[in-house]
C-alpha cells in the first residue's frame, strides 16, 4: 500500500525530481497474455543495475497491460531510442486502443529471437526477468541481460526530463 505524497512536497520536490533525466526506451514482449501478440510500452525509468551479471531495472505501473507478461523467467526487450526515432516514440506514446498494433510500419530485426527489436533503435537488450520487487505505484522489474547489440553506433540516445516529478 502506498502513502499519499504531501502537497507541499509535491510543490517543492516535484520540479527538482522532474529534472532527473532519463533515457527513452520501448520495452517489448513477444506474445503477451493480454494481447496474444507482441506488446510494448514507452519507458523512461530504465537503468543499468549490475555489471556481473549484467542487470537492468525497469519501473512498470501494475495497471499496464504488459505488466502481466513480466513474470519471473519471462523474456523482455529494451530498445534504446534515438532522437531520430520519433516515429517509434509516437506509436508508443499514444494511449492504447482495442485492436491497435503499435509495431505496424516499423522494421524489426529478423535475426533476433524473442521480444521485438527495432532496426532503427540505437541498441537492443534481450533480458530475462530475474525478480519483480514491489515498489510504490510502480513495481521494479529486474532483468538479466542475455543478449543484445548496438544497432546504430552514431545515433545519439534520446533523453527525457519532466517539469514535474510527480507526473509523466
Short mmCIF file of the C-alpha atoms (twelve columns), coordinates in Angstrom:
data_MODEL
# 
_entry.id   MODEL 
# 
loop_
_atom_site.group_PDB 
_atom_site.id 
_atom_site.type_symbol 
_atom_site.label_atom_id 
_atom_site.label_alt_id 
_atom_site.label_comp_id 
_atom_site.label_asym_id 
_atom_site.label_seq_id 
_atom_site.Cartn_x 
_atom_site.Cartn_y 
_atom_site.Cartn_z 
_atom_site.pdbx_PDB_model_num 
ATOM 1   C CA . UNK A 1   0.000  0.000   0.000   1 
ATOM 2   C CA . UNK A 2   1.371  3.389   -0.967  1 
ATOM 3   C CA . UNK A 3   1.119  6.533   1.086   1 
ATOM 4   C CA . UNK A 4   -0.056 9.834   -0.325  1 
ATOM 5   C CA . UNK A 5   2.597  12.429  -1.047  1 
ATOM 6   C CA . UNK A 6   2.161  15.652  0.917   1 
ATOM 7   C CA . UNK A 7   1.107  18.573  -1.326  1 
ATOM 8   C CA . UNK A 8   3.974  20.757  -0.026  1 
ATOM 9   C CA . UNK A 9   6.460  18.028  -1.002  1 
ATOM 10  C CA . UNK A 10  4.861  17.797  -4.457  1 
ATOM 11  C CA . UNK A 11  5.207  21.549  -4.838  1 
ATOM 12  C CA . UNK A 12  8.838  21.805  -3.725  1 
ATOM 13  C CA . UNK A 13  10.277 18.444  -4.753  1 
ATOM 14  C CA . UNK A 14  8.276  17.962  -7.976  1 
ATOM 15  C CA . UNK A 15  10.242 20.417  -10.139 1 
ATOM 16  C CA . UNK A 16  13.579 19.095  -8.841  1 
ATOM 17  C CA . UNK A 17  12.626 15.424  -9.257  1 
ATOM 18  C CA . UNK A 18  11.346 16.078  -12.763 1 
ATOM 19  C CA . UNK A 19  14.800 17.226  -13.825 1 
ATOM 20  C CA . UNK A 20  16.297 13.787  -13.174 1 
ATOM 21  C CA . UNK A 21  16.993 12.997  -16.821 1 
ATOM 22  C CA . UNK A 22  16.424 9.523   -18.177 1 
ATOM 23  C CA . UNK A 23  16.699 7.696   -21.462 1 
ATOM 24  C CA . UNK A 24  13.711 6.891   -23.640 1 
ATOM 25  C CA . UNK A 25  13.082 3.214   -24.351 1 
ATOM 26  C CA . UNK A 26  10.500 0.830   -25.715 1 
ATOM 27  C CA . UNK A 27  10.156 -2.281  -23.546 1 
ATOM 28  C CA . UNK A 28  8.765  -5.194  -25.571 1 
ATOM 29  C CA . UNK A 29  7.423  -8.696  -25.011 1 
ATOM 30  C CA . UNK A 30  6.562  -11.352 -27.566 1 
ATOM 31  C CA . UNK A 31  3.106  -12.903 -27.478 1 
ATOM 32  C CA . UNK A 32  1.831  -11.251 -24.318 1 
ATOM 33  C CA . UNK A 33  -1.025 -12.849 -22.390 1 
ATOM 34  C CA . UNK A 34  -3.044 -9.657  -22.697 1 
ATOM 35  C CA . UNK A 35  -2.877 -9.141  -26.480 1 
ATOM 36  C CA . UNK A 36  -1.945 -12.583 -27.792 1 
ATOM 37  C CA . UNK A 37  0.692  -10.864 -29.931 1 
ATOM 38  C CA . UNK A 38  3.662  -8.592  -29.442 1 
ATOM 39  C CA . UNK A 39  3.251  -5.873  -26.857 1 
ATOM 40  C CA . UNK A 40  5.324  -2.921  -25.784 1 
ATOM 41  C CA . UNK A 41  5.386  0.237   -23.728 1 
ATOM 42  C CA . UNK A 42  7.249  3.509   -23.652 1 
ATOM 43  C CA . UNK A 43  9.562  3.519   -20.624 1 
ATOM 44  C CA . UNK A 44  11.839 6.193   -19.228 1 
ATOM 45  C CA . UNK A 45  12.557 4.574   -15.854 1 
ATOM 46  C CA . UNK A 46  15.174 2.079   -17.096 1 
ATOM 47  C CA . UNK A 47  18.684 1.868   -15.651 1 
ATOM 48  C CA . UNK A 48  21.670 -0.467  -15.526 1 
ATOM 49  C CA . UNK A 49  21.866 -2.109  -12.101 1 
ATOM 50  C CA . UNK A 50  24.862 -4.510  -12.196 1 
ATOM 51  C CA . UNK A 51  27.953 -5.415  -14.195 1 
ATOM 52  C CA . UNK A 52  28.159 -9.083  -13.182 1 
ATOM 53  C CA . UNK A 53  25.725 -10.459 -14.017 1 
ATOM 54  C CA . UNK A 54  24.620 -7.650  -16.324 1 
ATOM 55  C CA . UNK A 55  21.293 -6.443  -14.897 1 
ATOM 56  C CA . UNK A 56  18.939 -3.586  -15.542 1 
ATOM 57  C CA . UNK A 57  15.806 -2.379  -13.841 1 
ATOM 58  C CA . UNK A 58  12.552 -1.164  -15.343 1 
ATOM 59  C CA . UNK A 59  9.827  0.530   -13.304 1 
ATOM 60  C CA . UNK A 60  6.390  -0.633  -14.522 1 
ATOM 61  C CA . UNK A 61  2.974  0.553   -13.400 1 
ATOM 62  C CA . UNK A 62  0.967  -2.515  -12.356 1 
ATOM 63  C CA . UNK A 63  -2.019 -1.241  -14.379 1 
ATOM 64  C CA . UNK A 64  -0.134 -1.531  -17.681 1 
ATOM 65  C CA . UNK A 65  -1.246 -4.453  -19.858 1 
ATOM 66  C CA . UNK A 66  2.381  -5.521  -20.387 1 
ATOM 67  C CA . UNK A 67  2.878  -5.936  -16.618 1 
ATOM 68  C CA . UNK A 68  1.119  -9.330  -16.626 1 
ATOM 69  C CA . UNK A 69  3.750  -10.639 -19.062 1 
ATOM 70  C CA . UNK A 70  6.700  -9.630  -16.876 1 
ATOM 71  C CA . UNK A 71  6.773  -12.637 -14.534 1 
ATOM 72  C CA . UNK A 72  9.931  -14.288 -13.214 1 
ATOM 73  C CA . UNK A 73  11.650 -16.159 -16.072 1 
ATOM 74  C CA . UNK A 74  9.834  -14.247 -18.849 1 
ATOM 75  C CA . UNK A 75  11.770 -12.519 -21.626 1 
ATOM 76  C CA . UNK A 76  11.533 -8.833  -22.452 1 
ATOM 77  C CA . UNK A 77  13.440 -6.484  -24.715 1 
ATOM 78  C CA . UNK A 78  14.686 -2.954  -24.163 1 
ATOM 79  C CA . UNK A 79  15.035 -0.809  -27.273 1 
ATOM 80  C CA . UNK A 80  17.075 2.366   -26.668 1 
ATOM 81  C CA . UNK A 81  15.569 5.129   -28.811 1 
ATOM 82  C CA . UNK A 82  17.484 7.912   -30.521 1 
ATOM 83  C CA . UNK A 83  16.466 11.465  -31.262 1 
ATOM 84  C CA . UNK A 84  15.726 10.210  -34.797 1 
ATOM 85  C CA . UNK A 85  13.187 7.608   -33.596 1 
ATOM 86  C CA . UNK A 86  10.224 9.967   -33.155 1 
ATOM 87  C CA . UNK A 87  8.093  7.692   -35.342 1 
ATOM 88  C CA . UNK A 88  8.572  4.783   -32.921 1 
ATOM 89  C CA . UNK A 89  8.174  7.103   -29.928 1 
ATOM 90  C CA . UNK A 90  4.829  8.424   -31.230 1 
ATOM 91  C CA . UNK A 91  3.499  4.888   -31.835 1 
ATOM 92  C CA . UNK A 92  4.029  4.009   -28.174 1 
ATOM 93  C CA . UNK A 93  3.254  7.417   -26.604 1 
ATOM 94  C CA . UNK A 94  -0.388 7.459   -27.639 1 
ATOM 95  C CA . UNK A 95  -2.967 5.657   -25.478 1 
ATOM 96  C CA . UNK A 96  -3.650 2.029   -26.372 1 
ATOM 97  C CA . UNK A 97  -6.953 1.256   -28.079 1 
ATOM 98  C CA . UNK A 98  -8.563 -2.092  -28.902 1 
ATOM 99  C CA . UNK A 99  -7.005 -3.680  -31.985 1 
ATOM 100 C CA . UNK A 100 -4.103 -1.238  -32.132 1 
ATOM 101 C CA . UNK A 101 -0.802 -2.601  -33.471 1 
ATOM 102 C CA . UNK A 102 1.932  -0.279  -32.210 1 
ATOM 103 C CA . UNK A 103 4.535  -2.205  -34.241 1 
ATOM 104 C CA . UNK A 104 2.819  -1.605  -37.596 1 
ATOM 105 C CA . UNK A 105 5.052  0.235   -40.044 1 
ATOM 106 C CA . UNK A 106 8.243  -0.237  -38.026 1 
ATOM 107 C CA . UNK A 107 11.066 -2.502  -39.209 1 
ATOM 108 C CA . UNK A 108 12.039 -5.201  -36.727 1 
ATOM 109 C CA . UNK A 109 15.202 -7.301  -36.620 1 
ATOM 110 C CA . UNK A 110 14.671 -10.678 -38.279 1 
ATOM 111 C CA . UNK A 111 17.661 -12.399 -36.699 1 
ATOM 112 C CA . UNK A 112 16.829 -11.795 -33.031 1 
ATOM 113 C CA . UNK A 113 14.611 -14.390 -31.346 1 
ATOM 114 C CA . UNK A 114 12.192 -13.273 -28.663 1 
ATOM 115 C CA . UNK A 115 10.813 -9.826  -27.907 1 
ATOM 116 C CA . UNK A 116 10.692 -7.368  -30.819 1 
ATOM 117 C CA . UNK A 117 13.777 -5.299  -31.609 1 
ATOM 118 C CA . UNK A 118 13.513 -2.168  -33.757 1 
ATOM 119 C CA . UNK A 119 16.120 -1.952  -36.554 1 
ATOM 120 C CA . UNK A 120 16.310 1.847   -36.230 1 
ATOM 121 C CA . UNK A 121 16.875 1.891   -32.434 1 
ATOM 122 C CA . UNK A 122 20.273 2.826   -31.000 1 
ATOM 123 C CA . UNK A 123 20.602 -0.558  -29.330 1 
ATOM 124 C CA . UNK A 124 18.643 -3.566  -28.142 1 
ATOM 125 C CA . UNK A 125 18.953 -5.654  -24.984 1 
ATOM 126 C CA . UNK A 126 17.203 -9.002  -24.539 1 
ATOM 127 C CA . UNK A 127 16.523 -9.736  -20.866 1 
ATOM 128 C CA . UNK A 128 15.041 -12.407 -18.631 1 
ATOM 129 C CA . UNK A 129 13.035 -11.330 -15.599 1 
ATOM 130 C CA . UNK A 130 15.096 -12.281 -12.571 1 
ATOM 131 C CA . UNK A 131 12.806 -10.711 -9.979  1 
ATOM 132 C CA . UNK A 132 9.923  -8.271  -9.579  1 
ATOM 133 C CA . UNK A 133 10.170 -6.074  -6.495  1 
ATOM 134 C CA . UNK A 134 7.096  -4.306  -5.165  1 
ATOM 135 C CA . UNK A 135 7.508  -0.560  -5.230  1 
ATOM 136 C CA . UNK A 136 5.114  2.332   -4.732  1 
ATOM 137 C CA . UNK A 137 2.733  2.803   -7.649  1 
ATOM 138 C CA . UNK A 138 5.276  1.068   -9.918  1 
ATOM 139 C CA . UNK A 139 6.983  -2.290  -9.411  1 
ATOM 140 C CA . UNK A 140 10.655 -2.743  -10.224 1 
ATOM 141 C CA . UNK A 141 11.397 -5.452  -12.770 1 
ATOM 142 C CA . UNK A 142 14.976 -6.689  -12.504 1 
ATOM 143 C CA . UNK A 143 16.151 -8.174  -15.773 1 
ATOM 144 C CA . UNK A 144 19.288 -10.131 -16.528 1 
ATOM 145 C CA . UNK A 145 20.674 -9.196  -19.939 1 
ATOM 146 C CA . UNK A 146 21.078 -12.352 -22.040 1 
ATOM 147 C CA . UNK A 147 21.733 -10.880 -25.481 1 
ATOM 148 C CA . UNK A 148 21.810 -7.581  -27.308 1 
ATOM 149 C CA . UNK A 149 23.681 -5.398  -29.694 1 
ATOM 150 C CA . UNK A 150 24.494 -1.890  -30.745 1 
ATOM 151 C CA . UNK A 151 22.405 -1.232  -33.847 1 
ATOM 152 C CA . UNK A 152 23.194 2.346   -34.838 1 
ATOM 153 C CA . UNK A 153 26.535 3.411   -33.399 1 
ATOM 154 C CA . UNK A 154 26.356 7.051   -34.492 1 
ATOM 155 C CA . UNK A 155 22.851 7.646   -33.149 1 
ATOM 156 C CA . UNK A 156 22.515 9.790   -30.030 1 
ATOM 157 C CA . UNK A 157 20.167 8.335   -27.391 1 
ATOM 158 C CA . UNK A 158 17.029 10.326  -26.683 1 
ATOM 159 C CA . UNK A 159 16.745 11.743  -23.166 1 
ATOM 160 C CA . UNK A 160 13.745 12.957  -21.247 1 
ATOM 161 C CA . UNK A 161 13.132 15.225  -18.272 1 
ATOM 162 C CA . UNK A 162 9.840  16.479  -16.899 1 
ATOM 163 C CA . UNK A 163 8.546  19.736  -15.461 1 
ATOM 164 C CA . UNK A 164 7.078  17.839  -12.537 1 
ATOM 165 C CA . UNK A 165 8.489  14.660  -10.983 1 
ATOM 166 C CA . UNK A 166 5.060  13.521  -9.833  1 
ATOM 167 C CA . UNK A 167 3.504  13.007  -13.262 1 
ATOM 168 C CA . UNK A 168 4.522  11.703  -16.663 1 
# 
